[in-house]
Amino acid sequence: MMPTPDPNQRDLDLVRRFQAGDESAFDRLVETHRRDLYRLAYRLAGNHADADDMAQETFLRIYRSLGRFRRESSFRTWATRILLNLATDRRRELANQRQSSLEDLGPSEHPCTPGGQGTVLRDEALRKAVGCLPRRQRETLILRVFEEMKFHEIAAVMGCTIGTAKANFFHALRRLRQRVRG
């Protein structure tokens, strides 16, 4: 019986092939990671159109910088970091665009206030509560709960210590409990 190949090693082999000029190796990386990166993008964006755009933009950024990938982390960790950076950039852009419109809302209409529009459906309220978490807590929660990453993987993706990753996760859980109960 043949041993199961290590996914990280397979990815690193594909990266080496791409860096040596084999364009088809990039296609294999996309095939391997497309579903996972889309799923993470969907959890970060909350809708199909934005998630699809984010996943495509992530692969474009990966393609442009793959020649400089130094293999200091797994390909998955590196690709996830690129997606999180892209999501952060997009949130900043949206925040700048929406700043004036949020100021015009009454307190009960603001999406991050208890009793606002998100209380109609529990799932929607939870999604909005997750969306209102501070960025690092939200990303840590999504990586831990939905992507089932271990804390050492989250720390590598987020560029922090394992203790910080754990603290972000537990603070996120505490805030969610408070918001859902409130």
Secondary structure, 3 states (H helix, E strand, C coil): CCCCCCHHHHHHHHHHHHHCCCHHHHHHHHHHHHHHHHHHHHHHHCCHHHHHHHHHHHHHHHHHHHHHCCCCCCHHHHHHHHHHHHHHHHHHHHHHHHHHHHHCCCCCCCCCCCCCHHHCCHHHHHHHHHHCCCHHHHHHHHHHHHCCCCHHHHHHHHCCCHHHHHHHHHHHHHHHHHHHHC
